[in-house]
Amino acid sequence: MPASGAAGELHALSPGPFLLSYGVIKPDHTVDVVLRWDHLVCDAALIARTLTRLEQVLGGEIAAELAAIRPQLDTRPVRAAGILL
């Protein structure tokens, strides 16, 4: 699912026991993540642990990596150049 859609709006194109979707990054730097699963395949406790771990990784290691590269980004405004034909 593209990040442009909402996390709750999901139409699976193929069958499967697990489906992970996400929404857009909000101004407060949060993202809605939805994990849908077949309860006949696994218990909800496994899903809860998986989502907890995903939150830890996204909020820890991944956030640290993004924060580390942020100062290196060129923050000057970009001007578009017009093309004359």
ROKE-695815 format. One record per atom (N, C-alpha, C): residue number from 1; atom name; y, z, x. Coordinates in pm, whole numbers, plus 32768, in hexadecimal, padded with zeros to 4 digits. Layout:
<atoms>
+-----+----+------+------+------+
|   k |  a |    v |    w |    u |
+-----+----+------+------+------+
| NUM | CA |    Y |    Z |    X |
...
+-----+----+------+------+------+
</atoms>
This chain:
<atoms>
+-----+----+------+------+------+
|   k |  a |    v |    w |    u |
+-----+----+------+------+------+
|   1 |  N | 7F8A | 8000 | 8054 |
|   1 | CA | 8000 | 8000 | 8000 |
|   1 |  C | 807C | 8000 | 8058 |
|   2 |  N | 80DD | 7FB1 | 803A |
|   2 | CA | 8156 | 7FB0 | 808C |
|   2 |  C | 81A8 | 802F | 8076 |
|   3 |  N | 81F6 | 8052 | 80D9 |
|   3 | CA | 8247 | 80CA | 80D0 |
|   3 |  C | 82B6 | 80BD | 8069 |
|   4 |  N | 82CD | 8045 | 8036 |
|   4 | CA | 8338 | 8033 | 7FD5 |
|   4 |  C | 8312 | 8065 | 7F4B |
|   5 |  N | 8292 | 8078 | 7F30 |
|   5 | CA | 8267 | 80A9 | 7EAF |
|   5 |  C | 8262 | 8140 | 7EAC |
|   6 |  N | 8256 | 8177 | 7E35 |
|   6 | CA | 824A | 8208 | 7E28 |
|   6 |  C | 81BA | 8231 | 7E43 |
|   7 |  N | 81A7 | 82AB | 7E71 |
|   7 | CA | 8121 | 82DA | 7E94 |
|   7 |  C | 80C5 | 82DB | 7E1B |
|   8 |  N | 80FA | 82F2 | 7DA5 |
|   8 | CA | 80A8 | 82F9 | 7D2D |
|   8 |  C | 8085 | 8272 | 7CF2 |
|   9 |  N | 80C9 | 820A | 7D1E |
|   9 | CA | 80B0 | 8184 | 7CE9 |
|   9 |  C | 804D | 813C | 7D43 |
|  10 |  N | 7FCF | 813C | 7D19 |
|  10 | CA | 7F69 | 8102 | 7D6F |
|  10 |  C | 7F05 | 80B6 | 7D1B |
|  11 |  N | 7EEA | 803D | 7D43 |
|  11 | CA | 7E86 | 7FEB | 7D01 |
|  11 |  C | 7E24 | 7FBD | 7D6B |
|  12 |  N | 7DAF | 7FF8 | 7D6D |
|  12 | CA | 7D4B | 7FD7 | 7DD3 |
|  12 |  C | 7D1B | 7F48 | 7DC0 |
|  13 |  N | 7D13 | 7F00 | 7E2F |
|  13 | CA | 7CE2 | 7E77 | 7E2B |
|  13 |  C | 7C4C | 7E6F | 7E3B |
|  14 |  N | 7C10 | 7ED9 | 7E6D |
|  14 | CA | 7B7F | 7EDB | 7E7C |
|  14 |  C | 7B4C | 7F68 | 7E61 |
|  15 |  N | 7ACF | 7F72 | 7E39 |
|  15 | CA | 7A9A | 7FF8 | 7E1D |
|  15 |  C | 7A80 | 8045 | 7E9E |
|  16 |  N | 7A8A | 80C5 | 7E96 |
|  16 | CA | 7A6F | 8119 | 7F09 |
|  16 |  C | 7A7C | 81AB | 7EE1 |
|  17 |  N | 7A3A | 8205 | 7F29 |
|  17 | CA | 7A3E | 8292 | 7F03 |
|  17 |  C | 7ABF | 82D9 | 7F2C |
|  18 |  N | 7B0D | 829F | 7F88 |
|  18 | CA | 7B88 | 82DE | 7FB6 |
|  18 |  C | 7BFA | 8278 | 7FB7 |
|  19 |  N | 7C71 | 82A6 | 7F95 |
|  19 | CA | 7CE6 | 8251 | 7F94 |
|  19 |  C | 7D5E | 82A3 | 7FBD |
|  20 |  N | 7DA0 | 827B | 8028 |
|  20 | CA | 7E15 | 82C2 | 805B |
|  20 |  C | 7E8F | 826B | 8043 |
|  21 |  N | 7EF6 | 82A5 | 8005 |
|  21 | CA | 7F72 | 825B | 7FEF |
|  21 |  C | 7FE7 | 82B5 | 8014 |
|  22 |  N | 805A | 8276 | 8029 |
|  22 | CA | 80CF | 82C0 | 8053 |
|  22 |  C | 814B | 8281 | 8017 |
|  23 |  N | 81B4 | 82CF | 800D |
|  23 | CA | 8233 | 829E | 7FD9 |
|  23 |  C | 8293 | 8280 | 804B |
|  24 |  N | 8310 | 8274 | 8029 |
|  24 | CA | 8377 | 8257 | 808D |
|  24 |  C | 83A2 | 82D8 | 80D2 |
|  25 |  N | 83DC | 82CA | 8147 |
|  25 | CA | 8413 | 833D | 818E |
|  25 |  C | 8497 | 835F | 814B |
|  26 |  N | 84A1 | 83DA | 811C |
|  26 | CA | 8518 | 8406 | 80D3 |
|  26 |  C | 8585 | 8433 | 8134 |
|  27 |  N | 85FF | 8441 | 8103 |
|  27 | CA | 866D | 846D | 815A |
|  27 |  C | 8653 | 84F4 | 819E |
|  28 |  N | 8600 | 8549 | 8160 |
|  28 | CA | 85E1 | 85CA | 819E |
|  28 |  C | 856A | 85C0 | 81FE |
|  29 |  N | 8542 | 8543 | 821E |
|  29 | CA | 84D7 | 8525 | 827F |
|  29 |  C | 844D | 8550 | 824E |
|  30 |  N | 8437 | 8550 | 81CB |
|  30 | CA | 83B3 | 856D | 8195 |
|  30 |  C | 8378 | 84ED | 815A |
|  31 |  N | 82F5 | 84EC | 814D |
|  31 | CA | 82AC | 847B | 8115 |
|  31 |  C | 8244 | 84B2 | 80B4 |
|  32 |  N | 823E | 8478 | 803D |
|  32 | CA | 81D5 | 849E | 7FDF |
|  32 |  C | 8155 | 8455 | 8005 |
|  33 |  N | 80E9 | 84A0 | 8016 |
|  33 | CA | 8066 | 8467 | 8039 |
|  33 |  C | 8004 | 848E | 7FCC |
|  34 |  N | 7FB8 | 842D | 7F9D |
|  34 | CA | 7F54 | 8445 | 7F36 |
|  34 |  C | 7ECD | 8417 | 7F6A |
|  35 |  N | 7E6A | 846D | 7F5F |
|  35 | CA | 7DE1 | 8449 | 7F83 |
|  35 |  C | 7D8D | 8454 | 7F04 |
|  36 |  N | 7D59 | 83E4 | 7ED9 |
|  36 | CA | 7D03 | 83E1 | 7E62 |
|  36 |  C | 7C74 | 83D2 | 7E91 |
|  37 |  N | 7C19 | 8418 | 7E50 |
|  37 | CA | 7B8F | 8415 | 7E7C |
|  37 |  C | 7B31 | 8421 | 7E06 |
|  38 |  N | 7AB7 | 83F9 | 7E1E |
|  38 | CA | 7A4C | 8406 | 7DBC |
|  38 |  C | 7A10 | 8491 | 7DCC |
|  39 |  N | 7A1F | 84E5 | 7D68 |
|  39 | CA | 79EF | 856E | 7D72 |
|  39 |  C | 7956 | 8577 | 7D79 |
|  40 |  N | 7913 | 8508 | 7D5F |
|  40 | CA | 7881 | 8507 | 7D6D |
|  40 |  C | 7857 | 84F3 | 7DFE |
|  41 |  N | 78B4 | 84C3 | 7E51 |
|  41 | CA | 7895 | 84A8 | 7EDD |
|  41 |  C | 78AE | 8522 | 7F34 |
|  42 |  N | 791A | 8569 | 7F1A |
|  42 | CA | 7938 | 85E0 | 7F6A |
|  42 |  C | 7983 | 8648 | 7F18 |
|  43 |  N | 7984 | 86BF | 7F4B |
|  43 | CA | 79C1 | 8731 | 7F0A |
|  43 |  C | 7A58 | 8731 | 7F21 |
|  44 |  N | 7AA3 | 876B | 7EC6 |
|  44 | CA | 7B34 | 8773 | 7ED2 |
|  44 |  C | 7B60 | 87C4 | 7F4B |
|  45 |  N | 7B0E | 8822 | 7F78 |
|  45 | CA | 7B32 | 8873 | 7FEC |
|  45 |  C | 7B41 | 881C | 8069 |
|  46 |  N | 7AEC | 87B8 | 807A |
|  46 | CA | 7AF7 | 875B | 80EA |
|  46 |  C | 7B7A | 870D | 80E1 |
|  47 |  N | 7B9E | 86E1 | 806B |
|  47 | CA | 7C1A | 8696 | 8058 |
|  47 |  C | 7C92 | 86EF | 8078 |
|  48 |  N | 7C8F | 876B | 804C |
|  48 | CA | 7CFC | 87C9 | 8069 |
|  48 |  C | 7D0B | 87DF | 80FF |
|  49 |  N | 7C9C | 87F0 | 8145 |
|  49 | CA | 7CA2 | 8802 | 81D7 |
|  49 |  C | 7CD8 | 8784 | 821B |
|  50 |  N | 7CAF | 8711 | 81EA |
|  50 | CA | 7CDC | 8692 | 8223 |
|  50 |  C | 7D72 | 8681 | 8211 |
|  51 |  N | 7DA5 | 869C | 819A |
|  51 | CA | 7E35 | 868F | 8183 |
|  51 |  C | 7E85 | 86F6 | 81D2 |
|  52 |  N | 7E4E | 876E | 81E0 |
|  52 | CA | 7E90 | 87D5 | 8231 |
|  52 |  C | 7E9A | 87A8 | 82C2 |
|  53 |  N | 7E2E | 8771 | 82F6 |
|  53 | CA | 7E2D | 8741 | 8381 |
|  53 |  C | 7E8D | 86CB | 8392 |
|  54 |  N | 7E90 | 8670 | 8332 |
|  54 | CA | 7EEC | 85FF | 8337 |
|  54 |  C | 7F7C | 8630 | 833C |
|  55 |  N | 7F9C | 8694 | 82EB |
|  55 | CA | 8023 | 86CC | 82EB |
|  55 |  C | 8043 | 870B | 8373 |
|  56 |  N | 7FE3 | 874E | 83AF |
|  56 | CA | 7FF8 | 878B | 8433 |
|  56 |  C | 8014 | 8721 | 849D |
|  57 |  N | 7FC6 | 86B5 | 849C |
|  57 | CA | 7FD7 | 864B | 84FF |
|  57 |  C | 805C | 8603 | 84EC |
|  58 |  N | 807B | 85E0 | 846F |
|  58 | CA | 80F8 | 8599 | 8456 |
|  58 |  C | 8172 | 85F0 | 8476 |
|  59 |  N | 816A | 8670 | 8455 |
|  59 | CA | 81DA | 86CA | 846D |
|  59 |  C | 81DE | 8701 | 84FA |
|  60 |  N | 8173 | 86F1 | 8545 |
|  60 | CA | 816C | 8726 | 85CE |
|  60 |  C | 8174 | 86B9 | 8635 |
|  61 |  N | 80FF | 8682 | 865A |
|  61 | CA | 80F9 | 8622 | 86C8 |
|  61 |  C | 814A | 85A4 | 86AD |
|  62 |  N | 813C | 856C | 8635 |
|  62 | CA | 8184 | 84EF | 8617 |
|  62 |  C | 821B | 8509 | 8612 |
|  63 |  N | 8244 | 8575 | 85D1 |
|  63 | CA | 82D3 | 8596 | 85CA |
|  63 |  C | 830C | 85AD | 8655 |
|  64 |  N | 82BF | 85EE | 86AC |
|  64 | CA | 82ED | 8605 | 8736 |
|  64 |  C | 82FE | 8581 | 8781 |
|  65 |  N | 82A1 | 8525 | 876F |
|  65 | CA | 82AC | 84A3 | 87B0 |
|  65 |  C | 8328 | 8458 | 8781 |
|  66 |  N | 833F | 845A | 86FE |
|  66 | CA | 83B4 | 8415 | 86C8 |
|  66 |  C | 8436 | 8456 | 86F7 |
|  67 |  N | 8437 | 84DA | 86FF |
|  67 | CA | 84AE | 8520 | 872E |
|  67 |  C | 84C7 | 8502 | 87C2 |
|  68 |  N | 845D | 84EF | 880E |
|  68 | CA | 846C | 84D2 | 889D |
|  68 |  C | 84A7 | 8448 | 88B6 |
|  69 |  N | 8487 | 83E7 | 8863 |
|  69 | CA | 84BC | 8360 | 8878 |
|  69 |  C | 8543 | 834C | 8835 |
|  70 |  N | 8567 | 83A3 | 87DA |
|  70 | CA | 85E4 | 8392 | 8792 |
|  70 |  C | 865E | 838D | 87ED |
|  71 |  N | 866D | 83E6 | 8851 |
|  71 | CA | 86E3 | 83DE | 88A7 |
|  71 |  C | 86EB | 835D | 88F7 |
|  72 |  N | 867B | 831B | 890C |
|  72 | CA | 8679 | 82A1 | 895B |
|  72 |  C | 86A6 | 8227 | 890B |
|  73 |  N | 86AD | 8235 | 8888 |
|  73 | CA | 86D2 | 81C4 | 8834 |
|  73 |  C | 8766 | 81A4 | 8845 |
|  74 |  N | 8785 | 8125 | 8841 |
|  74 | CA | 880F | 80F9 | 8848 |
|  74 |  C | 884E | 8110 | 87BF |
|  75 |  N | 88AE | 8169 | 87B7 |
|  75 | CA | 88E8 | 818F | 8737 |
|  75 |  C | 8968 | 8144 | 8718 |
|  76 |  N | 898F | 80E6 | 876E |
|  76 | CA | 8A07 | 8097 | 8751 |
|  76 |  C | 89ED | 803B | 86DB |
|  77 |  N | 8A53 | 8026 | 8688 |
|  77 | CA | 8A3F | 7FCC | 8616 |
|  77 |  C | 8A21 | 7F3E | 8644 |
|  78 |  N | 89D0 | 7EFA | 85FA |
|  78 | CA | 89AA | 7E70 | 861A |
|  78 |  C | 8A02 | 7E14 | 85C6 |
|  79 |  N | 8A3D | 7DB1 | 860A |
|  79 | CA | 8A90 | 7D50 | 85C3 |
|  79 |  C | 8A42 | 7CCF | 85B2 |
|  80 |  N | 8A46 | 7C99 | 853D |
|  80 | CA | 8A03 | 7C19 | 8525 |
|  80 |  C | 8A5D | 7BA8 | 8554 |
|  81 |  N | 8A22 | 7B49 | 8598 |
|  81 | CA | 8A6C | 7AD5 | 85C9 |
|  81 |  C | 8A5B | 7A62 | 8566 |
|  82 |  N | 8AC7 | 7A26 | 853F |
|  82 | CA | 8ABE | 79B5 | 84E4 |
|  82 |  C | 8A97 | 7936 | 852D |
|  83 |  N | 8A50 | 78E0 | 84E9 |
|  83 | CA | 8A23 | 7861 | 8524 |
|  83 |  C | 8A6A | 77F0 | 84D9 |
|  84 |  N | 8AB0 | 779D | 8521 |
|  84 | CA | 8AF3 | 772A | 84E4 |
|  84 |  C | 8A99 | 76B2 | 84F2 |
|  85 |  N | 8A8A | 766A | 8485 |
|  85 | CA | 8A39 | 75EF | 8488 |
|  85 |  C | 8A8F | 7575 | 8487 |
+-----+----+------+------+------+
</atoms>
